[in-house]
Amino acid sequence: MGKPRPSAPTISEVAAAAGVGRATAARTLGGYGYVSAEMRDRVLAAADALGYRTNQLARSVSTGVSHTIGVVVADISNPFFGGVALGISEVASARGFDALVLSTAEHLEEEINAVNVLVDKRVDGIILSSAACAADSTAHLQLPNEQGIPLVLLDRLIPGLDLDAVVIDNRAAARHATTELIAAGHSRIGFIWGPPVPDRIEYRRELVEAAGRNLWSDGERLTGYLDALDDAAIPLDLDHIMLGEKTEMRAYEAVTRMLALDAAPTAFFCTETDALTGTLHALRDAGLAIPSQVSIVGFDDSSWAAVMNPPLTMVRQPMLELGRQAAELLLRRIDSGAGDAEPPMQRELETEFIERESVAPAPTHR
């Protein structure tokens, strides 16, 4: 058997070591109430000597403040969400807050569990990148509201839900990227990826309706793509839209199918990291050279895109700034308290189109 774990020092022991009353030690270590500078120094010195650590959960119960914010993201392994989390942590840390980050793998059930965990841990506020596609899937967000915990949406709006949010202009970003491909002479542009519907779509109206039931950001990017085609009077070819499950393998299969068409795309616009990597694998296996035989534009610029051969043209999101502004907005709500009557705010940040070497004029034969 191992040695028994030594018990942690108590507030009473710290008070005895400092030569003060327990109430004085509790106020000092809990960060509430008045304590003279001399008494405070004695208590903190005794706590340090004994190795006392504040019980943050108990402190939050007694003071109503945990100095912790919860962050719920779709996929923390995605460099985009990693960058956003860093921006949130920078602002939170500067204000004396810790950030507790949970990842949901885009599963609504995992999101519900994450929100419940954060409420149980008495966080002071929550930043959420939601997997919900409509207000009728957001009953779990009533719990933070009932507990007076402010909530800020990040990266994605939820149609029908009026909350603070920090997003990018997805529609304008996708429109610009597609327009750049059209300007290079491409009229057959594959869109990776579209709505996650299992069956083939026959009409544009069905595509738009399916996009409206999808994640808000994905639907906005598809709409921007369609805008650019309309601007150039290019007819929509539904065979050039990826449908189905949003995975790297599904993107690979969709691009492979498109390349076998008589009117195969001469360019691809990939709206997520996994969509881009799946497309790159498919083009490589098809033996197609970028950009002389096929052009490609990706979303969510990262360091690896710049060192590819050729370097990839990308849409860059302001990841750090998205996180910073979401944290600033949340902390503003926390500071205002439960009586804050200011209407919800939506901040929309601009993206940047990074031109590198993966776009060239459309080939004359393919």
C-alpha positions as CSV (number, residue, x, y, z in Angstrom):
1,M,0.0,0.0,0.0
2,G,1.2,3.5,-0.7
3,K,1.7,6.2,1.9
4,P,-1.5,8.0,2.9
5,R,-2.0,11.3,1.2
6,P,-1.3,14.2,3.6
7,S,-4.3,16.3,4.4
8,A,-4.3,19.8,3.0
9,P,-3.9,22.7,5.5
10,T,-7.1,24.3,6.6
11,I,-8.1,27.9,7.0
12,S,-8.1,27.4,10.8
13,E,-4.5,26.2,10.6
14,V,-3.5,29.2,8.5
15,A,-5.3,31.5,11.0
16,A,-3.4,29.9,14.0
17,A,-0.1,30.2,12.2
18,A,-0.7,33.9,11.4
19,G,-2.0,34.6,14.9
20,V,-5.3,36.0,13.6
21,G,-9.0,34.9,13.9
22,R,-10.4,32.4,11.4
23,A,-12.8,35.0,10.0
24,T,-9.9,37.3,9.2
25,A,-8.0,34.4,7.4
26,A,-11.2,33.5,5.5
27,R,-11.7,37.0,4.3
28,T,-8.1,37.3,3.2
29,L,-7.9,34.0,1.4
30,G,-11.4,34.4,-0.1
31,G,-10.7,37.9,-1.4
32,Y,-13.7,39.5,0.1
33,G,-14.4,42.0,2.9
34,Y,-12.0,44.3,4.6
35,V,-8.7,43.2,6.0
36,S,-5.9,45.6,7.1
37,A,-2.6,45.4,5.1
38,E,-0.7,44.1,8.1
39,M,-3.1,41.3,8.8
40,R,-3.3,40.4,5.1
41,D,0.4,40.1,4.8
42,R,0.6,37.9,7.9
43,V,-2.2,35.6,6.6
44,L,-0.7,35.3,3.1
45,A,2.8,34.5,4.6
46,A,1.3,31.8,6.8
47,A,-0.6,30.3,3.9
48,D,2.5,30.2,1.7
49,A,4.5,28.6,4.5
50,L,1.9,25.9,5.0
51,G,1.3,25.3,1.3
52,Y,-2.4,26.4,1.5
53,R,-4.4,26.4,-1.8
54,T,-7.7,28.2,-2.1
55,N,-10.7,25.9,-2.8
56,Q,-12.0,27.8,-5.9
57,L,-15.3,26.0,-5.9
58,A,-16.0,26.8,-2.2
59,R,-14.8,30.4,-2.9
60,S,-17.2,30.8,-5.8
61,V,-20.1,29.5,-3.6
62,S,-19.4,32.1,-0.9
63,T,-18.6,35.0,-3.1
64,G,-20.6,34.3,-6.2
65,V,-17.5,34.8,-8.4
66,S,-15.2,32.0,-9.7
67,H,-12.9,34.1,-11.9
68,T,-13.3,31.4,-14.5
69,I,-14.9,31.5,-17.9
70,G,-16.0,28.5,-19.9
71,V,-15.2,28.1,-23.6
72,V,-17.0,25.5,-25.7
73,V,-15.5,24.9,-29.2
74,A,-16.3,22.4,-31.9
75,D,-12.9,20.9,-32.3
76,I,-9.9,22.0,-30.3
77,S,-7.6,20.1,-32.6
78,N,-8.6,22.4,-35.5
79,P,-5.9,25.2,-35.7
80,F,-8.7,27.8,-36.0
81,F,-10.2,27.0,-32.7
82,G,-6.7,26.7,-31.1
83,G,-6.0,30.2,-32.2
84,V,-9.3,31.5,-31.0
85,A,-8.8,29.8,-27.6
86,L,-5.4,31.5,-27.3
87,G,-7.0,34.9,-28.0
88,I,-9.6,34.3,-25.3
89,S,-6.9,33.1,-22.8
90,E,-4.8,36.3,-23.4
91,V,-7.7,38.6,-22.5
92,A,-9.0,36.5,-19.6
93,S,-5.6,36.0,-18.0
94,A,-4.9,39.8,-18.2
95,R,-8.1,40.3,-16.2
96,G,-7.3,37.6,-13.6
97,F,-9.7,35.0,-15.1
98,D,-8.9,31.4,-16.0
99,A,-10.4,29.8,-19.2
100,L,-11.8,26.3,-19.0
101,V,-11.9,24.9,-22.6
102,L,-14.2,22.0,-23.6
103,S,-14.4,20.5,-27.1
104,T,-17.6,18.9,-28.5
105,A,-16.5,17.3,-31.9
106,E,-19.5,19.1,-33.5
107,H,-21.9,16.9,-31.5
108,L,-24.9,18.7,-30.0
109,E,-25.2,16.1,-27.2
110,E,-21.6,16.8,-26.2
111,E,-22.3,20.5,-26.3
112,I,-25.3,20.0,-23.9
113,N,-23.1,18.1,-21.5
114,A,-20.3,20.7,-21.7
115,V,-22.7,23.6,-20.9
116,N,-24.1,21.7,-18.0
117,V,-20.6,21.0,-16.6
118,L,-19.7,24.7,-16.9
119,V,-22.9,25.7,-15.1
120,D,-22.2,23.2,-12.3
121,K,-18.7,24.6,-11.9
122,R,-20.2,28.0,-11.5
123,V,-18.2,29.7,-14.2
124,D,-18.8,33.5,-14.5
125,G,-19.6,33.4,-18.3
126,I,-19.5,31.1,-21.3
127,I,-18.2,31.5,-24.9
128,L,-19.8,29.0,-27.2
129,S,-19.2,27.9,-30.8
130,S,-22.4,26.0,-31.1
131,A,-23.3,22.9,-33.1
132,A,-27.0,24.0,-33.0
133,C,-28.4,25.0,-36.4
134,A,-31.7,26.6,-35.2
135,A,-33.3,28.0,-32.0
136,D,-35.4,24.9,-31.5
137,S,-32.1,23.0,-30.7
138,T,-31.0,25.4,-28.0
139,A,-33.1,24.5,-24.9
140,H,-29.8,23.7,-23.1
141,L,-28.8,27.4,-23.4
142,Q,-31.7,28.4,-21.1
143,L,-29.8,27.0,-18.1
144,P,-27.0,29.6,-18.1
145,N,-29.6,32.3,-18.6
146,E,-31.6,31.1,-15.7
147,Q,-28.4,31.1,-13.6
148,G,-27.5,34.6,-14.6
149,I,-24.4,33.4,-16.6
150,P,-23.8,35.6,-19.6
151,L,-23.2,33.8,-22.9
152,V,-21.4,34.9,-26.1
153,L,-21.6,33.1,-29.4
154,L,-18.3,32.7,-31.3
155,D,-17.8,32.0,-35.0
156,R,-21.5,31.0,-35.5
157,L,-24.8,32.6,-35.1
158,I,-27.9,30.6,-34.3
159,P,-30.9,31.8,-36.4
160,G,-33.7,32.9,-34.1
161,L,-31.5,33.3,-31.0
162,D,-30.7,36.9,-30.0
163,L,-27.3,36.7,-28.1
164,D,-24.0,38.5,-28.0
165,A,-21.8,37.2,-30.8
166,V,-18.4,37.7,-32.5
167,V,-18.2,36.3,-36.1
168,I,-16.7,36.9,-39.5
169,D,-18.4,38.0,-42.7
170,N,-18.5,34.4,-44.1
171,R,-20.6,35.3,-47.0
172,A,-18.4,38.1,-48.2
173,A,-15.2,36.0,-47.7
174,A,-16.6,33.1,-49.8
175,R,-17.8,35.5,-52.5
176,H,-14.4,37.1,-52.7
177,A,-12.6,33.8,-52.9
178,T,-14.9,32.4,-55.6
179,T,-14.7,35.7,-57.5
180,E,-10.9,35.4,-57.6
181,L,-11.1,31.9,-59.2
182,I,-13.6,33.3,-61.7
183,A,-11.3,36.1,-62.5
184,A,-8.6,33.6,-63.3
185,G,-10.9,32.1,-66.0
186,H,-12.5,29.3,-64.0
187,S,-16.2,28.7,-64.5
188,R,-16.4,25.1,-63.2
189,I,-15.6,25.4,-59.5
190,G,-16.0,22.6,-57.0
191,F,-17.4,23.6,-53.6
192,I,-16.1,21.5,-50.7
193,W,-18.2,21.2,-48.6
194,G,-22.0,21.7,-48.9
195,P,-24.9,20.7,-46.7
196,P,-24.7,17.3,-45.0
197,V,-27.7,15.7,-46.8
198,P,-27.6,12.1,-47.9
199,D,-29.5,12.3,-51.2
200,R,-28.6,14.0,-54.4
201,I,-30.1,17.5,-54.8
202,E,-31.9,18.2,-58.0
203,Y,-32.7,21.9,-57.8
204,R,-31.0,25.0,-56.5
205,R,-34.0,25.7,-54.2
206,E,-33.4,22.4,-52.4
207,L,-29.7,23.3,-52.0
208,V,-30.5,26.7,-50.5
209,E,-33.1,25.2,-48.2
210,A,-30.7,22.5,-47.0
211,A,-28.0,25.1,-46.4
212,G,-30.5,27.0,-44.2
213,R,-30.8,24.0,-42.0
214,N,-27.0,23.7,-41.7
215,L,-24.5,25.4,-39.4
216,W,-24.9,29.2,-40.0
217,S,-21.2,29.7,-41.0
218,D,-21.4,26.8,-43.6
219,G,-24.6,28.1,-45.0
220,E,-23.2,31.6,-45.3
221,R,-20.1,30.4,-47.2
222,L,-22.2,28.4,-49.7
223,T,-24.4,31.5,-50.2
224,G,-21.2,33.6,-50.9
225,Y,-20.1,31.0,-53.5
226,L,-23.6,31.2,-55.2
227,D,-23.4,35.0,-55.1
228,A,-20.1,34.9,-57.0
229,L,-21.5,32.6,-59.7
230,D,-24.6,34.8,-60.1
231,D,-22.4,37.9,-60.3
232,A,-20.6,36.3,-63.3
233,A,-23.7,34.8,-64.8
234,I,-22.3,31.3,-64.4
235,P,-24.9,28.6,-64.2
236,L,-24.8,26.5,-61.1
237,D,-23.8,22.8,-61.6
238,L,-25.1,20.9,-58.7
239,D,-22.7,18.1,-59.4
240,H,-19.9,20.5,-58.3
241,I,-21.3,20.7,-54.8
242,M,-20.1,18.2,-52.2
243,L,-23.0,16.8,-50.1
244,G,-23.0,14.4,-47.1
245,E,-20.9,13.8,-44.0
246,K,-18.3,16.5,-43.4
247,T,-15.1,14.5,-43.1
248,E,-11.7,14.4,-44.8
249,M,-12.5,11.0,-46.4
250,R,-15.9,12.2,-47.6
251,A,-14.2,15.3,-49.2
252,Y,-11.7,12.9,-50.9
253,E,-14.5,10.8,-52.3
254,A,-16.5,13.8,-53.5
255,V,-13.5,15.4,-55.3
256,T,-12.6,12.0,-56.9
257,R,-16.2,11.8,-58.2
258,M,-16.2,15.3,-59.5
259,L,-12.9,14.8,-61.4
260,A,-14.5,11.9,-63.3
261,L,-17.3,14.1,-64.7
262,D,-17.2,15.1,-68.3
263,A,-17.4,18.7,-67.1
264,A,-15.0,18.3,-64.2
265,P,-14.1,21.3,-62.1
266,T,-10.9,23.1,-63.0
267,A,-10.8,24.7,-59.5
268,F,-11.9,23.9,-56.0
269,F,-13.0,26.2,-53.1
270,C,-12.5,24.4,-49.8
271,T,-14.3,25.9,-46.8
272,E,-12.7,24.0,-43.9
273,T,-9.4,22.5,-43.1
274,D,-10.5,18.8,-43.4
275,A,-12.2,19.7,-46.7
276,L,-8.9,21.1,-48.0
277,T,-6.8,18.2,-46.9
278,G,-9.2,15.7,-48.4
279,T,-9.2,17.7,-51.7
280,L,-5.4,17.8,-51.8
281,H,-5.2,14.0,-51.3
282,A,-7.7,13.4,-54.1
283,L,-5.8,15.8,-56.5
284,R,-2.5,14.1,-55.7
285,D,-3.9,10.6,-56.2
286,A,-5.4,11.8,-59.5
287,G,-2.0,13.0,-60.6
288,L,-3.1,16.6,-61.2
289,A,-0.6,19.4,-60.7
290,I,-1.5,22.5,-58.8
291,P,-2.0,25.1,-60.3
292,S,-1.2,24.2,-63.9
293,Q,-3.9,21.6,-64.1
294,V,-6.2,22.5,-61.3
295,S,-6.5,25.5,-58.9
296,I,-7.4,25.5,-55.3
297,V,-8.4,28.0,-52.6
298,G,-8.8,27.1,-48.9
299,F,-10.3,28.6,-45.8
300,D,-8.6,29.1,-42.4
301,D,-5.1,30.0,-43.3
302,S,-2.4,28.4,-41.2
303,S,1.4,28.1,-41.2
304,W,1.5,24.9,-43.1
305,A,-0.4,26.4,-46.1
306,A,2.5,28.7,-46.7
307,V,5.1,25.9,-46.9
308,M,3.1,23.6,-49.2
309,N,4.4,23.0,-52.7
310,P,3.0,25.2,-54.2
311,P,2.1,27.6,-51.3
312,L,-1.7,27.7,-51.0
313,T,-3.9,30.7,-51.6
314,M,-6.2,31.0,-48.5
315,V,-8.8,32.9,-46.7
316,R,-7.4,34.0,-43.4
317,Q,-9.6,34.5,-40.4
318,P,-8.6,36.8,-37.6
319,M,-8.4,33.9,-35.1
320,L,-6.7,35.7,-32.2
321,E,-8.9,38.8,-32.6
322,L,-12.1,36.7,-32.7
323,G,-11.1,35.2,-29.4
324,R,-10.0,38.5,-27.9
325,Q,-13.2,40.3,-28.8
326,A,-15.4,37.4,-27.6
327,A,-13.6,37.5,-24.2
328,E,-13.8,41.3,-24.0
329,L,-17.5,41.2,-24.7
330,L,-18.1,38.4,-22.2
331,L,-16.1,40.2,-19.4
332,R,-18.0,43.4,-20.1
333,R,-21.2,41.5,-19.4
334,I,-19.7,39.9,-16.3
335,D,-18.7,43.3,-15.0
336,S,-22.2,44.7,-15.7
337,G,-23.8,42.0,-13.5
338,A,-27.2,40.4,-13.7
339,G,-29.0,43.8,-14.1
340,D,-27.4,44.5,-17.4
341,A,-30.2,45.6,-19.8
342,E,-28.0,46.5,-22.8
343,P,-29.3,44.7,-25.9
344,P,-27.2,41.9,-27.5
345,M,-24.2,43.0,-29.6
346,Q,-22.9,41.4,-32.8
347,R,-19.4,42.1,-33.9
348,E,-18.5,41.1,-37.5
349,L,-14.8,41.0,-38.3
350,E,-13.2,41.0,-41.8
351,T,-11.2,38.2,-43.3
352,E,-8.1,38.6,-45.5
353,F,-7.5,36.9,-48.9
354,I,-3.9,35.6,-49.0
355,E,-2.7,35.2,-52.5
356,R,0.0,32.6,-52.9
357,E,0.7,30.2,-55.8
358,S,-2.2,27.7,-56.0
359,V,-4.4,29.6,-58.4
360,A,-3.6,29.9,-62.2
361,P,-5.6,30.5,-65.3
362,A,-8.0,27.7,-66.2
363,P,-6.4,25.0,-68.4
364,T,-7.7,25.0,-72.0
365,H,-8.0,21.2,-72.0
366,R,-9.0,18.9,-69.2
